[in-house]
């Protein structure tokens, strides 16, 4: 019996530890014969990214979305385990990840830990750990 059937990796492909997080998620999913999902949310408010608010140009939004998908695809290529799906969204990162985890019925959500001095919107790791009804792995040292 596997401990986890669905693993969700919430990752920013531009993060310096993204590759290591992807490898860890792949190993955990493989050990559990789980479905592995990868998610990225462009930070913003509600369902709008900060970039969209600032730039308000559809062309810029599309270019950034294309760039992120390329980065995610390259990141996924680093995994020795097959990724079932890539999920992207714009807006409130924790709300989107929480909703996706519930939709997928994820047993484990994996994310990195980022300590910053800017806490206007709270910490993603804390939010996920406090709001999800599944295991949350916060990788402090990727």
C-alpha contacts under 8 A as a table, 3 or more apart, distances in Angstrom:
res1	aa1	res2	aa2	distance
2	X	5	X	6.63
2	X	32	X	5.01
2	X	33	X	7.06
2	X	34	X	7.86
3	X	32	X	6.35
4	X	7	X	6.78
4	X	29	X	7.55
4	X	32	X	5.82
4	X	33	X	7.96
4	X	34	X	6.11
4	X	107	X	5.41
4	X	108	X	6.59
5	X	29	X	8.00
5	X	32	X	6.82
5	X	33	X	6.95
5	X	34	X	4.32
5	X	35	X	6.15
5	X	106	X	7.39
5	X	107	X	6.45
6	X	29	X	7.68
6	X	34	X	5.14
6	X	35	X	4.73
6	X	36	X	6.11
6	X	37	X	7.61
6	X	104	X	7.36
6	X	105	X	7.02
6	X	106	X	4.75
6	X	107	X	5.51
6	X	108	X	6.67
7	X	25	X	7.49
7	X	29	X	6.28
7	X	34	X	6.48
7	X	35	X	6.10
7	X	36	X	4.94
7	X	37	X	6.19
7	X	106	X	5.73
7	X	107	X	6.21
7	X	108	X	4.92
7	X	109	X	5.93
7	X	110	X	7.51
8	X	36	X	6.02
8	X	37	X	4.76
8	X	38	X	5.80
8	X	39	X	7.14
8	X	101	X	6.89
8	X	106	X	6.36
8	X	108	X	6.25
8	X	109	X	4.72
8	X	110	X	6.17
9	X	21	X	7.96
9	X	22	X	7.46
9	X	25	X	6.54
9	X	36	X	7.55
9	X	37	X	6.16
9	X	38	X	4.78
9	X	39	X	6.08
9	X	109	X	5.82
9	X	110	X	4.75
9	X	111	X	6.10
10	X	38	X	6.09
10	X	39	X	4.83
10	X	40	X	5.94
10	X	97	X	7.08
10	X	109	X	7.10
10	X	110	X	6.09
10	X	111	X	5.16
10	X	112	X	7.97
11	X	15	X	7.77
11	X	18	X	6.43
11	X	21	X	7.76
11	X	38	X	7.21
11	X	39	X	6.24
11	X	40	X	5.58
11	X	111	X	6.17
11	X	112	X	7.18
12	X	15	X	5.44
12	X	18	X	6.58
12	X	40	X	5.87
12	X	41	X	7.75
13	X	18	X	5.65
13	X	19	X	7.96
13	X	40	X	7.75
13	X	68	X	7.22
13	X	71	X	5.83
13	X	72	X	5.81
13	X	75	X	6.82
14	X	18	X	7.02
14	X	71	X	7.60
15	X	18	X	5.20
16	X	19	X	7.50
17	X	20	X	5.43
17	X	21	X	6.27
17	X	112	X	7.78
17	X	142	X	5.78
18	X	21	X	5.07
18	X	22	X	6.13
18	X	75	X	7.44
19	X	22	X	5.10
19	X	23	X	6.32
19	X	75	X	6.15
19	X	78	X	6.87
20	X	23	X	5.09
20	X	24	X	6.19
20	X	142	X	5.64
21	X	24	X	5.07
21	X	25	X	6.08
21	X	110	X	7.99
21	X	111	X	7.50
21	X	112	X	7.17
21	X	139	X	7.51
21	X	142	X	6.15
22	X	25	X	5.13
22	X	26	X	6.10
22	X	75	X	6.94
22	X	76	X	6.96
22	X	78	X	7.04
22	X	79	X	6.09
23	X	26	X	5.08
23	X	27	X	6.23
23	X	78	X	6.73
23	X	79	X	5.30
23	X	80	X	7.37
24	X	27	X	5.17
24	X	28	X	6.22
25	X	28	X	5.20
25	X	29	X	6.03
25	X	36	X	7.67
25	X	110	X	7.03
26	X	29	X	5.14
26	X	30	X	5.96
26	X	36	X	7.27
26	X	79	X	5.56
26	X	80	X	6.34
26	X	81	X	5.12
26	X	82	X	7.75
27	X	30	X	5.10
27	X	31	X	6.09
27	X	80	X	7.67
27	X	81	X	7.19
28	X	31	X	5.19
28	X	32	X	6.35
29	X	32	X	5.20
29	X	33	X	5.77
29	X	34	X	4.81
29	X	35	X	6.68
29	X	36	X	6.07
29	X	81	X	7.41
30	X	33	X	4.90
30	X	34	X	6.42
30	X	81	X	6.17
31	X	34	X	7.82
35	X	83	X	7.18
35	X	84	X	6.03
36	X	82	X	7.17
36	X	83	X	5.00
36	X	84	X	5.50
36	X	85	X	7.29
37	X	83	X	5.83
37	X	84	X	5.61
37	X	85	X	5.08
37	X	86	X	6.03
37	X	87	X	7.48
38	X	83	X	7.22
38	X	85	X	6.45
38	X	86	X	4.93
38	X	87	X	6.16
39	X	86	X	5.82
39	X	87	X	4.56
39	X	88	X	5.70
39	X	97	X	7.46
40	X	87	X	6.41
40	X	88	X	4.97
40	X	89	X	6.71
41	X	88	X	5.53
41	X	89	X	4.73
41	X	90	X	5.29
41	X	91	X	6.74
41	X	92	X	7.66
41	X	93	X	5.46
41	X	96	X	7.19
41	X	97	X	7.76
42	X	49	X	5.72
42	X	50	X	7.91
42	X	88	X	7.75
42	X	89	X	6.29
42	X	90	X	4.65
42	X	91	X	6.14
42	X	93	X	7.18
43	X	49	X	5.34
43	X	50	X	6.28
43	X	90	X	6.21
43	X	91	X	5.10
43	X	92	X	6.02
43	X	93	X	5.76
44	X	47	X	7.16
44	X	48	X	5.50
44	X	49	X	3.85
44	X	50	X	4.51
44	X	51	X	7.77
44	X	90	X	6.44
44	X	91	X	3.84
44	X	92	X	5.35
44	X	93	X	7.36
45	X	48	X	5.53
45	X	49	X	6.35
45	X	50	X	7.12
45	X	91	X	4.58
45	X	92	X	4.97
46	X	90	X	7.89
46	X	91	X	4.85
46	X	92	X	5.19
47	X	89	X	7.50
47	X	90	X	5.26
47	X	91	X	4.17
47	X	92	X	6.62
48	X	52	X	6.48
48	X	53	X	7.12
48	X	90	X	5.27
48	X	91	X	4.53
48	X	92	X	7.91
49	X	52	X	5.26
49	X	53	X	6.55
49	X	90	X	4.92
49	X	91	X	4.75
50	X	53	X	5.07
50	X	54	X	6.17
50	X	91	X	7.56
51	X	54	X	5.12
51	X	55	X	5.82
51	X	56	X	7.59
51	X	61	X	7.39
52	X	55	X	5.31
52	X	56	X	4.89
52	X	57	X	6.93
52	X	58	X	7.95
52	X	61	X	6.43
53	X	56	X	5.67
55	X	60	X	7.41
57	X	60	X	5.38
57	X	61	X	6.41
58	X	61	X	5.01
58	X	62	X	6.08
59	X	62	X	5.13
59	X	63	X	6.13
60	X	63	X	5.07
60	X	64	X	6.17
61	X	64	X	5.24
61	X	65	X	6.10
62	X	65	X	5.02
62	X	66	X	6.07
63	X	66	X	5.13
63	X	67	X	6.16
64	X	67	X	4.98
64	X	68	X	6.13
65	X	68	X	5.14
65	X	69	X	6.20
66	X	69	X	5.18
66	X	70	X	6.26
67	X	70	X	5.14
67	X	71	X	6.24
68	X	71	X	4.99
68	X	72	X	6.04
69	X	72	X	5.01
69	X	73	X	6.03
70	X	73	X	5.07
70	X	74	X	6.22
71	X	74	X	5.15
71	X	75	X	6.13
72	X	75	X	4.93
72	X	76	X	6.07
72	X	86	X	7.93
73	X	76	X	5.10
73	X	77	X	6.29
74	X	77	X	5.13
74	X	78	X	6.96
75	X	78	X	5.41
75	X	79	X	7.43
76	X	79	X	5.42
76	X	83	X	7.03
77	X	80	X	7.71
79	X	82	X	7.11
83	X	86	X	7.59
89	X	96	X	7.22
90	X	93	X	7.63
91	X	96	X	7.58
92	X	95	X	5.51
92	X	96	X	6.21
93	X	96	X	5.33
93	X	97	X	6.14
93	X	124	X	7.33
94	X	97	X	5.17
94	X	98	X	5.92
94	X	124	X	5.68
94	X	127	X	6.49
94	X	128	X	6.57
95	X	98	X	5.13
95	X	99	X	6.07
96	X	99	X	5.15
96	X	100	X	6.05
97	X	100	X	5.06
97	X	101	X	6.01
97	X	128	X	7.91
98	X	101	X	5.18
98	X	102	X	6.30
98	X	128	X	6.64
98	X	131	X	7.30
98	X	132	X	6.46
99	X	102	X	5.19
99	X	103	X	6.08
100	X	103	X	4.91
100	X	104	X	6.03
101	X	104	X	5.26
101	X	105	X	5.83
101	X	106	X	5.05
101	X	109	X	7.26
101	X	132	X	7.83
102	X	105	X	4.86
102	X	106	X	6.44
102	X	132	X	7.90
103	X	106	X	7.79
106	X	109	X	6.82
106	X	134	X	6.96
107	X	134	X	5.12
107	X	135	X	6.14
108	X	134	X	5.83
108	X	135	X	4.75
108	X	136	X	5.62
108	X	137	X	7.16
109	X	134	X	7.44
109	X	135	X	6.42
109	X	136	X	4.80
109	X	137	X	6.17
110	X	136	X	5.85
110	X	137	X	4.69
110	X	138	X	6.03
110	X	139	X	7.32
111	X	125	X	6.98
111	X	136	X	7.76
111	X	137	X	6.39
111	X	138	X	5.17
111	X	139	X	6.19
112	X	125	X	7.49
112	X	138	X	5.42
112	X	139	X	4.75
112	X	140	X	6.20
112	X	142	X	7.40
113	X	125	X	6.28
113	X	138	X	5.97
113	X	139	X	6.01
113	X	140	X	5.22
114	X	123	X	7.92
114	X	140	X	7.99
116	X	119	X	7.02
119	X	122	X	4.93
119	X	123	X	6.70
122	X	126	X	7.83
122	X	127	X	7.39
123	X	126	X	5.43
123	X	127	X	6.20
124	X	127	X	5.09
124	X	128	X	6.11
125	X	128	X	5.33
125	X	129	X	6.11
125	X	138	X	6.46
126	X	129	X	5.12
126	X	130	X	6.05
127	X	130	X	5.20
127	X	131	X	6.00
128	X	131	X	5.27
128	X	132	X	5.65
128	X	136	X	7.10
129	X	132	X	6.03
129	X	135	X	7.81
129	X	136	X	5.85
132	X	135	X	7.73
132	X	136	X	7.86
139	X	142	X	5.81
